[in-house]
């Protein structure tokens, strides 16, 4: 029983890390997009 709770915690932490990385990537792409538009206008 304790093992399943432990593995769930690991799974959740991995998922939250992936979510955070995806958010950072998305923000960087948005910044690049806005920066590109800023220079082309």
LINHUSUL-V329220 format. One record per backbone hydrogen bond with DSSP energy under -0.5 kcal/mol. NH is the residue of the N-H (numbers start at 1). CO is the residue of the C=O. If there is no record, write none. Layout:
nh=NH co=CO
nh=NH co=CO
This chain:
nh=5 co=1
nh=6 co=2
nh=7 co=3
nh=8 co=4
nh=9 co=5
nh=10 co=6
nh=11 co=7
nh=12 co=8
nh=13 co=9
nh=14 co=10
nh=15 co=11
nh=16 co=12
nh=17 co=13
nh=18 co=14
nh=19 co=15
nh=20 co=16
nh=21 co=17
nh=22 co=18
nh=23 co=19
nh=24 co=20
nh=25 co=21
nh=26 co=22
nh=27 co=23
nh=28 co=24
nh=29 co=25
nh=30 co=26
nh=31 co=27
nh=32 co=28
nh=33 co=29
nh=34 co=30
nh=35 co=31
nh=36 co=32
nh=37 co=33
nh=38 co=34
nh=39 co=35
nh=40 co=36
nh=41 co=37
